[in-house]
Amino acid sequence: MKYLFLLSIVSCIALSSAAQSRHTVSGYIKDAASGETIIGATISINGNSKAVSSNQYGFYSITLTEGEYTFISTHIGYQATVFRTNLNKDTVINISLTPGVALSEEVIVTATKRESNIRNAQMGKITLPIEQIRSVPAFLGEVDLLKVVQLLPGVRNAGEGSAGIYVRGGGPDQNLIMLDDAVVYNTGHLFGFFSIFNADAIKNVSLIKGGMPAQYGGRLSSVLDVSMKEGNNQKMQVEGGIGLIASRFSIQGPIKKDKSSFIISARRTYVDAIAKPFVKKSSQFYGSGYYFYDLNAKFNYKFSEKDRIYLSGYFGRDVFDFKNSRQSLNVNIPWGNATGTFRWNHVFNNKLFANTTAVFNDYKFSFTGLQNNFQIKLASGIRDFSLKQDFDFYPFSKHKLKFGGMYTYHRFTPSIISGQQDTVVFNPLNAQVKFAHEVAAYVQDDWDISSRLKANIGLRYSAFQQVGPYKKYITDADGNRIDSTVYSGGKAVKTYGGFEPRLTLRYSIDEATSVKASVTRNLQYIHLVSNAGTTLPTDIWVPSTYKVKPQQSWLYAAGLFRNFKNNTYETSIEFYYKQMQNQIEYREGYTPNTLSDTEDDFVFGKGWSYGSELFINKVKGRFTGWIGYTFSYTWRKFPALNAGNKYPAKYDRRNDMSIVAMYELNKKWKLSGSFVYGTGNAATLPQRFYIIGGVLSQEYSSINQYRLPSYHRLDLSAVLTPKKNENRKWKTEWVFSIYNVYSRQNPYFIYFDQSGSPYDGSLKVQAKQVSIFPVIPAVTWNFKF
């Protein structure tokens, strides 16, 4: 009886569909000037609430009943395109959008519809066009997308100048950061002060910090999806810039017009070259220096309207050399990322789109020290080979299905040390290289249940398996190894897995207001273990093993979204609560030791965070910008730490506010500014000092009991575009910026200085604050032709 009932429902649906003749419009949306595909462009039907957005590769599809329709295609920064068609058969229509040539034009052309924040079911997603990122004041003149992301509510920085991000109480390893589908394991240059992302090579940046779709996984907190430009397939284009500490150069153009194109973008600092003339040859530090560089490249080829391939890559390195001639000391520390992505887009038909991706990524850190005839080497890193298959399926106008799977082979290299003195080679008992398989499969449905109710329903299953070659040691109560088990290559050591359900609901109260709620479960199998407050290249990525369990989280979120004045102002207030299990820290009293496996020094506990986020974003007019405010708590509780009592996480911040403003004064001048304020970082500091045997000793507080002074800073920027740029192929601009305008001495860390002697009672201990960035002006010259 049950099956007859289900069969009758299916039959009714089939008959209903047959009774109405339905057809599909599909195609690609691209930039008319460059030929680049456009991510997230909207196709709406005039006089109808139905709409669809182009996917990550610019493809769209919408199915409608037979009839005449007027379609409007829009995207921020582009002129709206309107076309009409008599839909009596399946139709392929590729759409070209013309970039808005001035901000005043953008106001007109995007006023038609800009309500995706209200209409979409997705929560906590913010898309930043690269031109908007360029408009925000830059540190030392270097445009940095991660520093712009830090200005959004729910996202905080790791500290003064750092490019690391912490999202809704999560650690730095809990963010899935991808560059053209390749996972990036270390996002920082200059020990984290700059990010690896060169703005000249970036097309689109999307941050998802709540209600993560099922297509993403492996992290607890957020997704930062960065897409590289594909290259102009219409004409050759060269651009670059010369700044105080770095220069950039990019070239892109067609290999075959409308069919194939490329882009190559490079950046390098020259701090070493600038400083070299000022260091005398007689100085003990002559020959020391630091620099970083990176290279982005991408190639694409369109075989037909149904097949396109893309090949992209990134390579970047930081190189730090330290030489002390008096002590015969020579230190070399290079580290960096290398990624490669091969992607094939195939359109099976007007309702089914496929993307096949093969990815390689490699992160390495090494340290080489040489003094006299003694040499020591330290190395760590992670290397992945991945294969992903994703499908976009548009079966009906009210459903957009996405499904697929992925496989990754991991190779983890922990801190491995070796040394040599003369002809004697030292190979001490090092931690072993670890290998693992990671797989996942998912399905999700973006479902318009009614004109008011929309749902994004997803289910993901993931699994992680540590495999050999590996030797598992059995230890006694004192940690001494007494026995071992040997696993041959490919043999399973430990397997974890589980389902990760995802659900987001949106209910439209009216055309300008909606409420949303989401619940997501996430599993994370790899972990970044840090012994410092900020992410450093010495931090170690470790896998889940027979000792280390996967991190788990449940995230609950709800929010009210409303637009005002014909979508000029986008506002939202969101509330969230996140539970986290199997969190990892080092044990109390830990000191780095490369001679043992780091996981022997791990302790495990739980965490939770909760808070509210307010976002007001003005998106139209000559004056644009946003205000973001976050009020939050982030806690940790470990049985082996802080006597088992809960304590605030090191990235807990009660109040966090950012104000960003951009104003187009005229065609020559664009002004911008940003102000940030945050509660001081939690810190563990000495609270008592003792003199024992004439030696000053100290007793530390409970973990993160104290707060550093609050953090605040004002940055300003002005962009001058000379009038002579008009109607010329060669265009230039000058960017003037001031970082920390009123030279706020923000705390970087606190140390305790002592003076006097304990023997005569004159000993004084004084806390002192270290600040690293006063007011810093900068100027950059950009060119394009």
PENORDA-V170532 format. One record per helix or strand of 2 or more residues. SS is the DSSP state (hx for helix, st for strand). FROM is the first residue (numbers start at 1). TO is the last residue. If there is no record, write none. Layout:
BEGIN
ss: (SS	SS)
from: (FROM	FROM)
to: (TO	TO)
END
This chain:
BEGIN
ss: (hx	st	st	st	st	st	st	st	st	hx	hx	st	hx	hx	st	st	hx	st	st	st	hx	st	hx	st	st	st	st	st	hx	st	st	hx	st	st	st	st	st	st	st	st	st	st	st	st	st	st	st	hx	st	st	hx	st	st	st	st	st	st	st	st	hx	st	st	st	st)
from: (2	22	42	51	59	67	81	91	95	103	116	125	130	145	155	165	172	175	182	188	190	194	199	202	222	237	246	260	271	289	307	325	329	352	374	399	424	434	453	470	481	492	513	526	540	551	569	598	602	623	642	647	655	669	682	686	695	706	711	723	731	749	764	776)
to: (19	31	45	53	65	74	87	92	97	109	119	129	135	149	157	167	174	179	183	189	192	195	201	208	228	242	256	269	276	302	324	327	349	371	396	421	426	448	467	475	487	510	524	529	543	564	586	601	618	638	644	648	664	678	683	692	700	707	720	725	739	755	770	784)
END
